[in-house]
Amino acid sequence: MNLSKRALSMVFILSMIYFSPVFAQDKSNLIVVNTDLGKETISKNIYGHFAEHLGRCIYGGIYVGMDSDIPNTRGIRNDVITALKEIAPSVVRWPGGCFADTYHWKDGIGPQSQRPSIVNTHWGGVTEDNSFGTHEFLDFCELIGAEPYICANVGSGTVQEAAEWVEYVNSDVKSPMTELRRKNGREKPWNVKYWAVGNESWGCGGNMTPDYYADLFKRYSTFMGTGRPYRVASGGTDPDFAWTETVLKKTQKSPNLIQGYSFHYYTFCHGWNDKSSATQFNENDWFHTMKNTLIMEERLEKHIAIMDEYDSKNRIGLIADEWGNWFWVEPGTNPGFLYQQNTVRDAVTAALYLNIFNNHARRVKMANIAQFVNVLQAMILTKDDMIIKTPTFYVFKMYKIHHDATLLPINVTCDDYSYEGMTLPSISACASKDKEGAIHISLCNIDMNKGRSVEIDLRGTDKLSKSSGELITSAKENDYNDFGQPEKVNIEKFSSFNVKNNILKVNLPAKSVVTIELKK
Ligand code: AHR
């Protein structure tokens, strides 16, 4: 064969590989991963959770009491403990939410039969018997291997109450609070690092102005110092940049008092008054859910820009301690209990949120999806003695590989997902390198109907030859896992990709989340 014939056949073979149906390349979907330029660590606390005294999150979901027929460890459901361990939950925020600013912690310690009942005024107006309190929560965290994050009551509590709570939980010195703790059966302090100083103080936490809250924050934080905890100030509403500016400015000269600043963002489909059903939705609902999730990134970046101005050394963490999809409750359930199902749509938006948090790991030091069990975008749903793992659970399971890994700088160029003249970028991605040097690339195609071929240029590494992949999707966009039914949505093995000379070509199915592992 002479040279030109050989060259021609080479071109033919290459074009066959390139244009074959499996790897049909759309040149507009190009991702560059700089595998040698990682600087930031993706804190495993980005994979945090939130358990509020709301609906059936605590009671029935996590805690059934020691006398329950449902198998339990000191009242905490064994099936839930086992399932949660699968996703390696890093941190759990408790007791709220709005509930936190009505909660008086001393109601929840001591013999359960002697604890007073209160009314949960925010969530369904039901009786709260305080049987799940500080000891039970910290026991739960130890059982699932997560760090606790406690939200102190600023709205209706006192500085003394908050200070004594930190002392009760964290001090080893003989004092009335530590004696009380010992009397209640706990000798050693728990040393809880993370404390929030109020929740949504702009709204359910007291309807405060940012000026007033910033002063109050400093006052509370001054007296919540036992064990030098990591104290988190309440943020404003998600587009309230003035609140961020005020709190950051007023605490700038007291860096010892503020270690974190909170940010909440929910996806409401079309808006607070038009949330959509969690399972019965059309493409218009799907598109707007994606759109309103993606808007979060620009909000986050604006808050980060303000933080960079007042905290140029990047000492204060942005703590996204409530996030997720908020749809209408399931028909027939208490509207105050916020119980919703969870579909492939939730898996896709969970991946979008997590990709965004990972890619902003320089500033985002914790995030807590709302909420753990039976409330909003939950990991687990329970019905009597049954549980199901949601599609969102499986995203958290798939993304474990990013916990404490090094974030790799990534550049995504992609085509649009179009719907009725509106467009969104079709692909979201993030990449990290773990301690053993394995590279993980997570990709998400938000297009409900059309797959995408993606080419990923892996720069700055020796040849990567070993690879494996995982996929989350399902036949229908509103598929979900239901009680007593085989699971429709889980993690599947994924092999529709090819890596050659550090160019990774992936056929990303419609409405999917994929993670590829590459090793030398
Ligand atoms: O997660 C439900 C509620 O949403 C929380 O209690 C509150 O902080 C937020 O508004």
Boltz pocket constraint, residues with backbone or C-beta under 6 A from the ligand:
constraints:
  - pocket:
      binder: B
      contacts: [[A, 52], [A, 96], [A, 97], [A, 98], [A, 99], [A, 199], [A, 200], [A, 322], [A, 370], [A, 371], [A, 376]]
      max_distance: 6.0
